[in-house]
Amino acid sequence: MPAYPLKNQPGGPLQDSLPRQHKYDKLGAMKTNYLHWYNDLHLELQGRTDAHLLLSSSVSEPTELLRQHVQQFSSQRAASFQHLSPAWEHPALVANIAERYGMDERNIVTTNGVSNGIYLICRALLDEQSHVIIESPVYEPLVASPEFIGSEISYVRRRPPAYQIDPEAISHAVKPHTRLIVVSNPHNPSGACLADDALIAIAAQARAVNPAVMVVVDEVYHDFVADRQPPAAALDNCFVSLNSLTKVYGLGCLHCGWIIAPKDVVAKVRQLQMLVEGSYARLLEAISAYVLARLDQYLQHSKAAVERNRPLMRECAAVLVDRGILAGSVPDQGCIYFPEVSVGLEANQFPKRLAGEYGVYVVPGRFFGEPRHVRIGFGGPSDSLATSLQHFTEACCSLVNK
């Protein structure tokens, strides 16, 4: 079944353009419900040793590596940053981002993570008269910001099992007042990748109808595949890339994100930042700059952790798929899995019963607009992951047999 109620558009694929006053009801549990749920749940579970968590969508923090680098930074570099102007971004941070991704420094603006970047881009480029096209299933912050602004939203399906986007569906969804197409690559929650030619085709189809359309790509998982694909912003000036040190690197504590965009977009974002954020957090920026200069060490750590964990996730999935409980393959990249619950269980009750009866916690698919799915994170420590997956497998089998 589709993630959202869809209607036929003349001459084109099924789309959804909902009246603004009904959007929240039609979407189910959206806006910031997922983020509130996630944070509240972590507070509730804090200190508990009987909970088996498969919630996190990021690699666990590389604590020892970060400690070493913070210690080196403190002894070698900290004093030199105390006298830097608080104006604009930390110059070394921007330079390191530009060098790593092969982009011009003038096309980069740093942010307080990707969610902050999404909000700033939407606030800078959208208003209540704007129209936005967003992928479905969708990670909630991609919807929450344009909804908060009051823009009209249409959804284009990424259909399983490949979770690609049909460029023709994009062309049928574009309107005269369409300003943005918003996608994630790799996709959250499925982990599927859009190749360069797919991204270019999406942009071409949209701009053939409306040349003003820009494509915003949330690339928070993209460093897992960066050796095979450049940032979308490197493909054409109609693309905006967003990334951070959070999901791939487990460094959410640094609150370091960035936008790569055309210079006029960067200028608009900076104007907005002056109003809503003021000066930058120089210490965190300085540490982030130090980390970015050594980011290959973190990437090696993260890839090794995920590659240890992927066989554990695939072994668990194989058992449950073979028994007809789940459907869907574990992706070849990333640290999230988004299977469909294929047995005759109440979709919304399945994750609740896992948690309430077995102490196993997964993310309900309803937060992504897919109530028959669950999202499982497998980026954590291998020992605890193996235990949690064992309990998850046993709980699923037990629920089916009841």
N, C-alpha and C positions, 0 to 999 in steps of 0.2 A: 504494500500500500504506500502511496506517496506520503512524504513527511508532512505536507500541508494540504489543506483543501485546494484543489486546482480547478481551473476552468479553461474551456477551450478558447483560444484566440484564433480569429479567422485566419486560415491559411498557415497556421504555425503550430508548433508543439504546445503541450499543456503548460500554462504559466499560472502564476498567482499574483494578482495585484489587488490587495485588500483595502477596503475603505479604512481610512486612518483610525476612526473611532473603534473599529472592531479588531484591530491587529493583535492586541495582546490576547484576546479570547481565542482567536483563530490559531495563534501560534502555540497555545498551550502554556507551558511554564517557561516564559522567556524573560526578556529584559535582564534584570540582575538576579533573578531567582537562583540560577546555578551558582553564581559567585557567593551569594549569601548562604546557600545550602552547604557549599564546600567549606567555607570558613567556619560556619556554626558547627558542622560535623567534626572538624578537626579540634575545635575547642572541647566538644563533648567527649571525644575519644582520647584527649591528652592524658598520658600517664597509664592508659589501659594496656595490659599485656595480653588480653584475651581477644583482641580485635585483629582481623586479618585484612590488611589494607591493600587494595588494588586500585587506588584512586588516582595517584599522582600521574600527571601526563609529562613529567620531566625526568631526566636523569637525576639521581640523588647527588647531593652536594659533594664535590671532591674536597672534603674538609682539610685533609692533611696537605694537599697540594696548595690550596688557597692559603693555609696558615703559613707555609713556607714562603710564599710570595709576598704576603702581607708583612711578614717579618723582614724580608729583604728590602721591601719598599720602605718600611719604617726606618731602617738603619741607613739606607743609601739615598733615598730620594725625597722623603717627606718634607724636609726643611725647604727644599727648593720650590715646593708648591704653595707655601704659606703666603707668598707675596704676589701670587698671580691675581690678576683682575677677575672679579666675579662675572664680568660681562661675557655673554654668549658661552659657547661650549669650551670645554678644556681643549686647548690646541693639540696636545699630544694624543688625546683620545680620538679626535676627529682625524688626525693624520694617520693613526694606526688603523682605524676603520677603513679609510680611503685606500691605504696600501693593501690591506688584506683582501678587499673586494674589487680592487682595480677601478676605483671610481674617483672622480674629481672631488676634492674637499668641499668645493662650493656647492655640491649637490647633497651634502649631508647635514642633517640636524639631529642632535642627540635628544633622547626622550627618557622618561622614567618608565622604561619597559615598553613592550609592544602595545598593551592595552591603552596606555597613555598616548602612544603614537597614533593608534586608530582614532581615538577621540580627537586629537589635534588635527589630523587630516580631515576628518568629517566636519569638524567645527570650522575649519578654514575654507572648505570647498563646497559645503552644503548649506541650504536653508530650507524653510518650510515649503518652498516651491520646487525643490529639487526632487529628482527621482533616482533611486539607487537600485541596482540589480545585485543580488547576493546569492551565493551558492547555498544549496540545501542537500544534505544535512549541514548545519552551520554551528560554529563555535560562538557562543552567546555574545561576547563583546563586539563581534562584527556586526551584530544586529542592534545592540543596545545603544550605540552612539548615534547612528542615523535616526533611530526611533526617538531618542531623547531630543534630537534637534527638530523632529517633526516631519522629516522627509518621507515621501512616498516610497514604498519598497515593493519590489517584485522578486520572486524566487525562481531560480533555475536549478533543476534537479541534477545532482551527481548520482547516477544510478548504479547500484551494486550489480555485479561484484567489482567492476573496474573503477567505479566512482570518477569517471571522466566528465567533461562538460562538452555538450554539443554546441559548436559555434553557431549553428543555425538557430538553436533555442535562444542564444544571446541576441541575434539579429532581430528575432520576432519580439523580444522583450524591450528593446531600445525604444525610447520615446524622445520627442523634441526637447524635453526638460531633463533627460537622463544625464547625470553628471559623473557617476562612479559605477564601476563594476568591482565588486569586492569578493576575492577568493583567497583561499589559503593553499600554500604549496610547500611541502607536502600537506595534504588535506587533514585538518582536524575536524572529525575524529577518525577517519578511515585509514590515514597514512598513505593514501594514494598520491602519486606524483603527476603533475602536468608537465609534459615536455615543452621545450622552447617553441616548437612548431604549433603546439596546441595553444599556448599563450598568445602567440602572434596571430593565430587564426581567430581567437576570441576578440582580440583588439581590432583586427581588420574588419570583422563582421560588424562590430559595434560602430566603428568610426565611418564605415560606409553609409550608415544610416544617420549618425550624428557625430561629426568630426570633433566635437568638444568632449567626448567621453574619455575618461581616464580609467585605467585598470589598477586597482590597489591590491597588492599581493602580500598577504601575511606570510612571511618566510621564517617564522620562529623555529621551525624544524629543518630549515633548508640546509644548514651546515652539515647535516648528515649526508647530503648529496652534492655539496658544493664542489667536490672534485669532478663532478660530471655536468654541472650546470652553473652558469653565472647568475647573479641576482637578476630578477626580471627587469629592474631599472636599467640594466646594461643593454637591453634589447631594443628599446625605443623610448622616446621622450614621453610617450603616453602612459608609461608604467611608473608606479610608485612601489618601492620595496620597503618592508618593515621587518626588523630583526632585533634580537636581543641576546644577552648572555644567559637567559633563563632555562629554556626547555632542553636544548642540546647539552648545555654545559652545567646545569644545576646551580647556577650562580645568581639566583633570584635575589639574594641578599645584597647584591650590588646595585640593583635597580637600574641597570644599564641597558638602554635600547637606542635604536636609531631609525631614522627615515632617510631613504635615498630617493631623491625626487628632482624634477627640473628646478632650476634656480628660482623661478617665480613662485613655485609652490613652497620651497624652503623659506622664502621671504615672508609669505603669508603665515606659515606656521610660527616663525619667530615672533612676528607681531602678536600673535595670540599667546605665545608662551610668556611674553613680557607681562601680560595682563593676569594670567591665571597661575603662573609659577614664580615669577620674579627671578631672583638669582639662582644659580645652579648649586648643587651639592658638591663643592670642589673636592672634598676628601674622597668621596665615593668615585667621582670622575677620575681622580688621579690614580686610585687603586685599579679602576677598570682599565685605564690606559696601560698601566703596568701589566695587567693580566692579558690584555689584547696583544701586547708585544710577545707574549709567550703562549698564545692561544692554541698552538699545535699540541702542546703538552696536555691541555684540557680536552681537546678533541680526541686525542689518542686514548685518554682515560675513559671518555664517554663511549667511544665506539667499542672499546674492549668490554666495558660493562654490559652494553646492550647486546653484543654478540655472545657473551656468556649467557645472557638471559633469554635470548630469542629461542634457542632450542627448548628451554623449559616451558616457554609459552606455547610453542608449537606442539610439544608433547601433550600438554594439557588440552589444547584445542583439538588435537587429533582424536583423543578419547571421547570428548563430548560431541564432536561432529559425527564420529562413527556411531554413536548411540542416538543420533538424531536430536540432540538437545540444543546444539548450536549449529549455525551455518555461517561460513565465511572463513577466508584464509588470513593467517597472520602476515602482515606486509613485510616486504624485504628490507625496509628501512624504518627508522624511527623506533619509538618505544610505546606505541599505543595500538590496541586491537579493538575492533568495533564489530563484534559478531551479532548476528540476529539470533534471538531466542526462538528456536523453531518448533518447540514443543507446544502443546496446548495449554500453556500457563497464562494467567492474567499478566499482560505485559507490565502494567504499572506495579503489580504486586510482586513480581519476581525479585527485583533488587531489594524491596522492603523485606521480603521473607528471608532472603539470603542474610541480610543484616540482623533482623530480629530473631531468627531461629538458629542461625549458625555463626553469627559474628563475622560474616564475610561482607566486605564493602566494595562495591563497584559503582560506577557513575551511571545512573539511569539514562537511557537513550532519549527520553522525553526532553531533556535539556538541550538536545541537538535537533529536536523536531522529529525524532525516530523512536517512538515509544516501544517498538518491538526489539530494540537493540540495547546493548550495554557497552560502555567503554571500559576497557581494562588497561591499566598502566603497568608496564613491566620494566621500568627503568631503575628500580630500587636495588638495594643489596641482594645478591643472588641467594644467600641463605634464607633470608626472610621471605623473598619472593617464592622460592620453592615451597616453603611451608604454607604460604597463603594460597598458592595455586593448588596444592594438595587439598586444602580445606575447601576451596572453591569447587574443585572437581567432585569431592564427596558430597558437598551440599547440593550441587546441581542434580546429581544422581538420586540423592535422597528425596528431593522435592518431586522429581518425576515419578518416583515409585510410591508416593503417598496417595 
